[in-house]
């Protein structure tokens, strides 16, 4: 299409079977896997996905279905083990189970989201255990030795702030007709890296990248648990 590769689904029987299992129209599923709709200035445009982008769309759909199925299974278990009068009780015990900090040979958007979650939890821990408790000691004039602790708020700002945080700039890149991983990485380098090569490659900074990493669209974030190199 216009000199570019366009994704298509060869095995229509497989598509038909998948659509039947999900409970959607076959043509709608095919469109969702091979096209994307973009809105600009009040107009809606349908863009054909490249084979690589179509694979990403397939993987994203699979993860969404898995997540919905997992929640459904949990709900079914809860409904079946609930006592008739459980709804009248006000006391409960909740268990939060999340991914631990991740750092692999190749780290992608999934690891960035997981590590961002851990950064936010670490900040909550710092706030309640250190900041609020020590503020309480000061108000009550209790003698204690001040505990110094690393504050990771700047790392959270790097990832979530607008308009120049990593996630906000990724959102902007996804809205562009020809947005790409490389363009996103280049924009991150321009926004967050110093023009001084020594400073840009300093591993003590929150965001850094060597010349070799930049050539491969890789950037590094120094989290509270350690540095992680992400592939855009």
VOBA-1610 file (N, C-alpha, C; in pm, whole numbers, padded with zeros to 5 digits, always signed):
BEGIN
Unk+00085-00118+00000Unk+00000+00000+00000Unk+00089+00124+00000Unk+00079+00205-00105Unk+00163+00325-00119Unk+00311+00294-00102Unk+00353+00181-00156Unk+00494+00144-00150Unk+00539+00085-00018Unk+00448+00064+00077Unk+00484+00008+00207Unk+00416-00127+00227Unk+00477-00210+00311Unk+00420-00342+00339Unk+00290-00328+00417Unk+00192-00410+00382Unk+00064-00410+00452Unk+00037-00550+00506Unk-00006-00557+00630Unk-00033-00686+00693Unk-00162-00746+00640Unk-00164-00878+00631Unk-00285-00950+00592Unk-00287-01083+00665Unk-00403-01143+00675Unk-00419-01271+00743Unk-00440-01379+00638Unk-00346-01471+00629Unk-00352-01574+00525Unk-00453-01683+00557Unk-00451-01733+00680Unk-00538-01845+00716Unk-00670-01793+00771Unk-00767-01779+00683Unk-00897-01727+00723Unk-00970-01823+00816Unk-00941-01952+00804Unk-01006-02050+00892Unk-00964-02029+01037Unk-00836-01994+01057Unk-00787-01965+01193Unk-00852-01839+01247Unk-00863-01738+01161Unk-00929-01613+01202Unk-01075-01639+01238Unk-01142-01721+01158Unk-01283-01752+01184Unk-01299-01823+01319Unk-01208-01916+01347Unk-01214-01991+01473Unk-01189-01898+01592Unk-01090-01808+01579Unk-01059-01713+01687Unk-01177-01620+01712Unk-01239-01572+01604Unk-01354-01482+01618Unk-01471-01553+01687Unk-01488-01681+01656Unk-01595-01758+01718Unk-01571-01774+01868Unk-01446-01801+01906Unk-01414-01818+02048Unk-01432-01688+02125Unk-01392-01577+02064Unk-01404-01447+02131Unk-01548-01398+02131Unk-01623-01438+02029Unk-01762-01394+02018Unk-01778-01262+01946Unk-01694-01240+01844Unk-01703-01116+01766Unk-01713-01150+01618Unk-01751-01050+01539Unk-01760-01069+01395Unk-01620-01087+01336Unk-01607-01178+01242Unk-01476-01209+01183Unk-01414-01087+01116Unk-01493-01009+01045Unk-01440-00892+00975Unk-01389-00786+01073Unk-01458-00772+01187Unk-01414-00675+01288Unk-01281-00717+01350Unk-01266-00846+01374Unk-01141-00896+01430Unk-01027-00876+01332Unk-01053-00901+01205Unk-00949-00882+01103Unk-00907-00735+01096Unk-01004-00646+01102Unk-00972-00502+01098Unk-00890-00461+01219Unk-00925-00516+01336Unk-00853-00481+01459Unk-00708-00526+01454Unk-00682-00636+01383Unk-00547-00691+01378Unk-00462-00633+01266Unk-00523-00575+01165Unk-00447-00527+01049Unk-00460-00378+01024Unk-00543-00308+01102Unk-00563-00165+01081Unk-00567-00093+01215Unk-00550+00037+01209Unk-00573+00120+01328Unk-00637+00251+01285Unk-00720+00304+01371Unk-00792+00428+01341Unk-00727+00543+01416Unk-00698+00649+01345Unk-00635+00766+01405Unk-00724+00887+01383Unk-00738+00967+01487Unk-00817+01089+01478Unk-00725+01210+01479Unk-00746+01300+01384Unk-00666+01421+01376Unk-00754+01535+01325Unk-00762+01640+01404Unk-00841+01758+01368Unk-00986+01722+01336Unk-01041+01633+01416Unk-01181+01597+01399Unk-01207+01496+01290Unk-01104+01450+01220Unk-01122+01352+01113Unk-01067+01217+01156Unk-01135+01112+01113Unk-01092+00975+01143Unk-01030+00914+01019Unk-00910+00861+01036Unk-00839+00798+00925Unk-00807+00653+00961Unk-00824+00565+00865Unk-00790+00424+00883Unk-00655+00397+00821Unk-00561+00352+00902Unk-00425+00325+00856Unk-00401+00175+00856Unk-00338+00126+00751Unk-00306-00016+00741Unk-00177-00043+00817Unk-00176-00147+00898Unk-00059-00181+00978Unk+00042-00259+00896Unk+00168-00238+00927Unk+00274-00320+00868Unk+00272-00456+00935Unk+00336-00557+00878Unk+00339-00689+00943Unk+00392-00684+01086Unk+00496-00603+01110Unk+00552-00594+01246Unk+00452-00532+01342Unk+00383-00425+01298Unk+00284-00360+01384Unk+00164-00452+01406Unk+00129-00531+01306Unk+00017-00624+01320Unk+00049-00732+01424Unk+00174-00775+01429Unk+00215-00872+01531Unk+00203-00811+01670Unk+00239-00683+01682Unk+00224-00614+01811Unk+00077-00605+01850Unk-00010-00577+01752Unk-00154-00568+01779Unk-00208-00704+01823Unk-00161-00810+01758Unk-00202-00945+01797Unk-00161-00976+01940Unk-00036-00942+01976Unk+00013-00970+02111Unk-00064-00888+02215Unk-00094-00762+02181Unk-00168-00676+02275Unk-00309-00731+02298Unk-00373-00778+02191Unk-00506-00837+02204Unk-00502-00963+02289Unk-00400-01045+02269Unk-00386-01169+02346Unk-00370-01139+02495Unk-00289-01038+02527Unk-00269-01002+02667Unk-00397-00948+02729Unk-00472-00871+02651Unk-00598-00816+02702Unk-00698-00927+02731Unk-00708-01023+02639Unk-00799-01136+02659Unk-00757-01218+02780Unk-00627-01240+02793Unk-00576-01317+02907Unk-00610-01246+03038Unk-00590-01113+03041Unk-00620-01038+03162Unk-00767-01045+03199Unk-00854-01031+03098Unk-00998-01037+03123Unk-01039-01176+03171Unk-00980-01279+03110Unk-01012-01417+03150Unk-00965-01444+03293Unk-00848-01392+03328Unk-00796-01411+03463Unk-00889-01348+03567Unk-00934-01226+03539Unk-01025-01158+03632Unk-01158-01234+03643Unk-01203-01291+03532Unk-01328-01367+03534Unk-01313-01492+03621Unk-01199-01561+03608Unk-01175-01680+03689Unk-01171-01645+03838Unk-01103-01534+03871Unk-01097-01490+04011Unk-01237-01461+04064Unk-01319-01394+03983Unk-01455-01361+04025Unk-01538-01487+04047Unk-01521-01586+03958Unk-01594-01711+03973Unk-01554-01783+04102Unk-01424-01782+04132Unk-01376-01845+04255Unk-01434-01774+04377Unk-01431-01641+04375Unk-01486-01565+04488Unk-01635-01590+04507Unk-01709-01597+04397Unk-01853-01619+04405Unk-01885-01756+04464Unk-01800-01855+04434Unk-01828-01991+04478Unk-01783-02020+04621Unk-01687-01944+04672Unk-01641-01969+04810Unk-01703-01871+04909Unk-01784-01778+04859Unk-01845-01678+04947Unk-01956-01740+05031Unk-01956-01708+05161Unk-02065-01751+05248Unk-02186-01662+05224Unk-02305-01712+05252Unk-02427-01633+05226Unk-02427-01497+05294Unk-02366-01488+05412Unk-02370-01362+05487Unk-02239-01283+05476Unk-02153-01318+05379Unk-02026-01248+05366Unk-02043-01099+05338Unk-02148-01064+05265Unk-02167-00924+05227Unk-02201-00836+05348Unk-02243-00899+05458Unk-02277-00822+05577Unk-02154-00789+05661Unk-02042-00851+05630Unk-01921-00830+05709Unk-01844-00709+05657Unk-01788-00633+05750Unk-01714-00512+05712Unk-01563-00531+05720Unk-01516-00632+05792Unk-01373-00655+05804Unk-01325-00746+05692Unk-01208-00718+05639Unk-01155-00802+05532Unk-01003-00795+05533Unk-00941-00892+05470Unk-00796-00896+05453Unk-00768-00904+05304Unk-00688-00812+05253Unk-00654-00812+05112Unk-00507-00844+05092Unk-00476-00911+04984Unk-00338-00945+04951Unk-00305-00883+04816Unk-00199-00804+04812Unk-00154-00742+04688Unk-00033-00818+04637Unk-00047-00876+04521Unk+00062-00953+04461Unk+00100-00887+04329Unk+00220-00834+04322Unk+00265-00766+04200Unk+00396-00828+04153Unk+00433-00793+04031Unk+00562-00836+03980Unk+00673-00771+04060Unk+00783-00842+04077Unk+00899-00782+04141Unk+00976-00699+04039Unk+01079-00631+04085Unk+01163-00551+03998Unk+01226-00642+03893Unk+01223-00600+03766Unk+01273-00684+03658Unk+01386-00617+03582Unk+01487-00696+03551Unk+01599-00650+03469Unk+01654-00770+03393Unk+01624-00776+03263Unk+01665-00887+03180Unk+01771-00843+03080Unk+01813-00937+02997Unk+01909-00904+02891Unk+01847-00803+02794Unk+01718-00821+02765Unk+01643-00727+02681Unk+01520-00684+02759Unk+01507-00555+02785Unk+01394-00502+02862Unk+01309-00413+02772Unk+01180-00439+02770Unk+01089-00368+02681Unk+00991-00282+02761Unk+00883-00241+02695Unk+00782-00157+02758Unk+00719-00227+02879Unk+00705-00358+02871Unk+00647-00434+02982Unk+00730-00419+03109Unk+00862-00430+03095Unk+00950-00414+03212Unk+00946-00270+03264Unk+00934-00173+03173Unk+00926-00034+03216Unk+00802-00011+03302Unk+00689-00069+03261Unk+00565-00054+03338Unk+00576-00122+03474Unk+00633-00241+03476Unk+00648-00315+03601Unk+00741-00241+03698Unk+00853-00193+03646Unk+00948-00122+03732Unk+00894+00014+03776Unk+00813+00077+03692Unk+00747+00202+03730Unk+00653+00178+03847Unk+00580+00067+03843Unk+00491+00031+03954Unk+00570+00012+04083Unk+00683-00054+04073Unk+00766-00075+04191Unk+00824+00056+04244Unk+00856+00147+04153Unk+00903+00280+04195Unk+00795+00351+04276Unk+00670+00343+04227Unk+00560+00410+04296Unk+00536+00349+04434Unk+00546+00217+04444Unk+00530+00150+04573Unk+00643+00188+04669Unk+00764+00199+04615Unk+00877+00239+04699Unk+00857+00380+04753Unk+00801+00468+04669Unk+00773+00604+04713Unk+00669+00606+04824Unk+00566+00521+04812Unk+00465+00511+04917Unk+00528+00461+05047Unk+00617+00364+05034Unk+00686+00312+05153Unk+00768+00422+05219Unk+00843+00496+05137Unk+00924+00606+05191Unk+00836+00710+05261Unk+00722+00739+05198Unk+00634+00843+05252Unk+00579+00804+05388Unk+00530+00682+05401Unk+00465+00641+05525Unk+00564+00600+05634Unk+00671+00532+05595Unk+00764+00481+05695Unk+00864+00587+05740Unk+00909+00668+05647Unk+01013+00765+05680Unk+00958+00907+05697Unk+00898+00960+05592Unk+00856+01100+05595Unk+00751+01126+05703Unk+00642+01051+05702Unk+00531+01079+05793Unk+00566+01043+05937Unk+00636+00930+05956Unk+00672+00890+06092Unk+00768+00990+06156Unk+00866+01034+06079Unk+00963+01128+06136Unk+00901+01265+06158Unk+00804+01301+06074Unk+00732+01426+06096Unk+00650+01418+06225Unk+00595+01299+06252Unk+00519+01277+06376Unk+00611+01289+06497Unk+00732+01235+06487Unk+00829+01245+06596Unk+00861+01392+06626Unk+00875+01471+06521Unk+00906+01612+06540Unk+00791+01685+06609Unk+00668+01655+06567Unk+00552+01721+06628Unk+00541+01687+06777Unk+00572+01561+06810Unk+00562+01519+06950Unk+00691+01540+07028Unk+00790+01601+06960Unk+00919+01634+07022Unk+00985+01510+07085Unk+00980+01402+07010Unk+01045+01278+07053Unk+01190+01280+07006Unk+01279+01243+07095Unk+01420+01240+07059Unk+01449+01114+06977Unk+01508+01133+06863Unk+01545+01020+06778Unk+01653+01067+06681Unk+01720+00973+06622Unk+01823+01006+06525Unk+01761+01004+06386Unk+01770+01116+06317Unk+01709+01128+06185Unk+01764+01022+06090Unk+01675+00956+06020Unk+01713+00852+05925Unk+01710+00910+05784Unk+01824+00915+05722Unk+01831+00966+05585Unk+01796+00853+05489Unk+01718+00882+05388Unk+01675+00780+05294Unk+01673+00838+05153Unk+01698+00755+05053Unk+01697+00805+04915Unk+01554+00833+04869Unk+01534+00949+04809Unk+01403+00988+04758Unk+01400+00961+04608Unk+01306+00880+04563Unk+01300+00844+04421Unk+01194+00923+04344Unk+01151+01037+04399Unk+01048+01116+04331Unk+01095+01162+04193Unk+01225+01192+04181Unk+01275+01237+04051Unk+01266+01128+03945Unk+01277+01001+03987Unk+01263+00890+03893Unk+01117+00878+03848Unk+01024+00894+03942Unk+00882+00892+03907Unk+00849+01006+03811Unk+00905+01124+03837Unk+00881+01238+03749Unk+00935+01211+03609Unk+01051+01148+03601Unk+01110+01115+03472Unk+01015+01028+03390Unk+00949+00935+03455Unk+00863+00840+03383Unk+00723+00895+03358Unk+00663+00961+03457Unk+00521+00992+03448Unk+00486+01139+03426Unk+00581+01229+03438Unk+00547+01371+03427Unk+00502+01407+03286Unk+00425+01514+03277Unk+00380+01566+03147Unk+00431+01709+03130Unk+00471+01745+03009Unk+00456+01669+02883Unk+00581+01591+02842Unk+00686+01593+02925Unk+00814+01539+02880Unk+00857+01410+02950Unk+00766+01344+03021Unk+00800+01215+03081Unk+00807+01107+02974Unk+00869+00994+03009Unk+00885+00886+02912Unk+00751+00838+02856Unk+00653+00820+02944Unk+00523+00768+02901Unk+00445+00871+02820Unk+00451+00997+02862Unk+00380+01103+02789Unk+00436+01118+02648Unk+00567+01111+02635Unk+00629+01124+02504Unk+00601+01002+02417Unk+00583+00886+02481Unk+00544+00767+02407Unk+00402+00782+02354Unk+00312+00836+02436Unk+00175+00862+02390Unk+00175+00954+02269Unk+00255+01059+02276Unk+00262+01153+02164Unk+00313+01084+02038Unk+00413+00999+02053Unk+00469+00930+01937Unk+00368+00835+01873Unk+00286+00772+01956Unk+00186+00678+01905Unk+00076+00749+01825Unk+00058+00878+01850Unk-00045+00953+01778Unk+00001+00999+01640Unk+00130+00992+01615Unk+00182+01036+01486Unk+00155+00932+01379Unk+00124+00974+01256Unk+00096+00878+01147Unk+00211+00781+01122Unk+00334+00831+01134Unk+00450+00746+01110Unk+00539+00741+01234Unk+00476+00733+01349Unk+00552+00721+01472Unk+00630+00590+01476Unk+00744+00591+01540Unk+00827+00470+01545Unk+00905+00465+01675Unk+00957+00347+01705Unk+01039+00329+01825Unk+01163+00418+01818Unk+01224+00423+01700Unk+01345+00503+01682Unk+01317+00652+01705Unk+01207+00702+01651Unk+01174+00843+01672Unk+01152+00873+01819Unk+01084+00781+01889Unk+01060+00800+02032Unk+01192+00807+02108Unk+01282+00713+02077Unk+01412+00711+02144Unk+01489+00840+02116Unk+01487+00886+01992Unk+01560+01009+01957Unk+01504+01129+02032Unk+01372+01134+02047Unk+01310+01244+02121Unk+01349+01239+02269Unk+01358+01117+02324Unk+01400+01103+02464Unk+01544+01151+02482Unk+01631+01114+02388Unk+01770+01158+02397Unk+01778+01310+02394Unk+01702+01370+02304Unk+01706+01515+02288Unk+01654+01587+02412Unk+01552+01529+02475Unk+01489+01594+02590Unk+01565+01571+02720Unk+01616+01450+02739Unk+01667+01413+02872Unk+01819+01395+02880Unk+01887+01389+02766Unk+02032+01372+02771Unk+02104+01505+02760Unk+02210+01518+02835Unk+02293+01638+02827Unk+02373+01637+02696Unk+02403+01755+02646Unk+02487+01764+02527Unk+02632+01730+02559Unk+02663+01731+02688Unk+02797+01692+02733Unk+02804+01539+02735Unk+02888+01481+02651Unk+02896+01336+02637Unk+02925+01268+02771Unk+03013+01327+02850Unk+03048+01267+02979Unk+02928+01262+03072Unk+02850+01371+03074Unk+02731+01376+03159Unk+02624+01281+03106Unk+02607+01276+02974Unk+02504+01192+02913Unk+02526+01044+02941Unk+02653+01004+02958Unk+02684+00864+02982Unk+02711+00834+03129Unk+02685+00931+03216Unk+02709+00914+03359Unk+02601+00825+03419Unk+02639+00709+03471Unk+02543+00613+03525Unk+02483+00658+03658Unk+02531+00768+03713Unk+02472+00821+03837Unk+02348+00905+03809Unk+02326+00939+03682Unk+02206+01013+03646Unk+02086+00921+03638Unk+01966+00979+03641Unk+01845+00897+03631Unk+01826+00843+03490Unk+01864+00923+03390Unk+01848+00884+03251Unk+01982+00901+03181Unk+02030+00795+03117Unk+02158+00805+03049Unk+02164+00703+02936Unk+02257+00723+02845Unk+02275+00631+02732Unk+02412+00655+02672Unk+02481+00547+02641Unk+02610+00557+02575Unk+02588+00573+02425Unk+02694+00605+02354Unk+02684+00621+02208Unk+02640+00491+02142Unk+02691+00379+02191Unk+02653+00249+02135Unk+02506+00220+02162Unk+02460+00251+02282Unk+02319+00229+02315Unk+02228+00318+02230Unk+02269+00441+02207Unk+02189+00531+02125Unk+02176+00479+01982Unk+02280+00417+01931Unk+02274+00363+01795Unk+02177+00247+01784Unk+02144+00185+01899Unk+02051+00071+01901Unk+01915+00108+01962Unk+01889+00238+01978Unk+01763+00287+02036Unk+01741+00230+02176Unk+01847+00232+02257Unk+01842+00185+02395Unk+01866+00303+02488Unk+01793+00309+02597Unk+01816+00411+02699Unk+01814+00344+02837Unk+01879+00407+02932Unk+01891+00350+03066Unk+01823+00439+03169Unk+01759+00375+03265Unk+01697+00445+03377Unk+01756+00387+03505Unk+01802+00474+03593Unk+01854+00427+03722Unk+01740+00428+03823Unk+01685+00309+03849Unk+01577+00294+03946Unk+01634+00284+04087Unk+01544+00281+04185Unk+01590+00268+04324Unk+01660+00135+04346Unk+01622+00033+04266Unk+01680-00100+04282Unk+01799-00124+04190Unk+01828-00030+04101Unk+01941-00047+04011Unk+01910+00006+03872Unk+02010+00007+03787Unk+01993+00059+03652Unk+01938-00049+03560Unk+01856-00006+03464Unk+01797-00098+03366Unk+01808-00034+03228Unk+01855-00112+03131Unk+01864-00067+02993Unk+01739-00113+02919Unk+01663-00017+02865Unk+01539-00048+02794Unk+01559-00032+02643Unk+01501-00124+02569Unk+01501-00114+02423Unk+01371-00050+02378Unk+01382+00060+02304Unk+01263+00134+02261Unk+01176+00049+02167
//
